[in-house]
Amino acid sequence: MYVGVVTIFPEIIKDYFAFGIMGRATREGLVDLNIFDVRDYAFDLHKTVDDRPYGGGPGMVLMYEPLSSAVKAARRKAPADTKVGLVTPQGEKFEQKTAIDKSRLDGIILVCGRYEGFDERFIEEFVDFEWSIGDYIVSGGELPALTCLDAIIRNLPAVVNNAQSILDESFLDGTLDYPQYTRPELVDSRKVPSVLLSGNHSAVNSFRKAASFRKTYKRRPDLLVGKTFSEDERKLLVKCFSDEDDQRKR
């Protein structure tokens, strides 16, 4: 997969892709990472990439010309029809289904913002989509872009060694993940649930499904709205609700 990143801080992107799953994906050629430093496409001696906004106001705005030149360079190396995106608070919510869908693409280009944003003419001319990772503000687009790229790349074939771990990921079935435990069995008087030590795979699966439902019901009940449940899942969910009511009454 071709990945193009346009940024004024290329070191942030390079460092992230040097480690872990992203590093291995890059080293093994599963990801063709291309980083474009916007300052390399500035026209003046000082490598200026931002200027004051017309109409006044605080902060600086990233300029059209260096951005457009960087994106054109990214497009020249990319597969045909590769889309260009931004990660901004104004974008469409980025979700797991987005990551899975975009992992099927041959290439993607993300532009990282800074300061007060972009000259709107650049967005109108070059940007095909905008994503948001949440309703909050961070200092720049590098971390949001890396978040999206990580979520996309880990869904590429052969990137994650254990394919089952991808299939079991939280959110794929519309619920939060179940709690996990490891050695030792007893820590500060807290024990691992006995069912996980039983070797009974059916009982373990039921325990995990119930724990997942309980956590989702407590923390993200909105995820359960509109979800289609099997008959066994409906019974389990009703039991979870009943258990929660019993605990509140105590």
C-alpha positions, 0 to 999 in steps of 0.5 A: 500500500502506498502511503503519502504523508504531507507535513512540516514535521517529517521526523514525527512520521519517520519516528513512528514508522520506525517501530512496532507493527508499522515499522515491520510493515514498512521494512517488509515492503507491505507499506510504501511510506513516502513523506513530503516536507512542505518546507521543501516546496516553499519558494523563498529563502526562509522556507515560509509555509504560513502567513497571516489570515486575510480579514485578521484574526489570531494565528497563521494559516498554511499557504496554498502554494507550498501545500499544492506543490507537495501534494502534486509531488505525492500524487506523482509517486502514488497509484492512479486515483489515489485520494487526498485527505485531511484529519480535521475537527470538521471531518467525518468521524473515523471509525473501525469500519473506515479503517477496514474499508480504506485498507483495501485501497492501493494508496492514500495521501494524508495532509497534516495541518498546523497553526489555524488550518489551511488556505480554503482554496487548497482544500477546494482544489486538492482534498477529496475527504476529511476525517475526524478522530474526535471532538477535541483540538490537538496541536497538529495533524501528525498524531491524528493522521498517524492514528488513522494510518495505524488503524488502516495498515494493521488491517492489511494482509500479513501486517499483523502476525496473528490474523485471529487477533484482527478478527477479535478486535473490539468494535468489529462486532459493535461492542467493547472488548472483554477484560484480559488477564495474565500471570500470576493468577493472584495479585494483591488478593485479586484472582483471575476469574476461575472460568478462564482457568477451566479449559472449557472453551465454550464457558470462556467464550460465554464469559467474555461475551457477557463481560463485553456486553456489560462493559458496552452497556455501562460505557458505550450503550450507543453502540448497542443501538441498532445492533442485530443480536442472535437469540443466544446473544439476546438472552445473554444481554437480558441477563446482563441488564438483570444483573446490573439492576440487581447490583444497583438495588443492593 
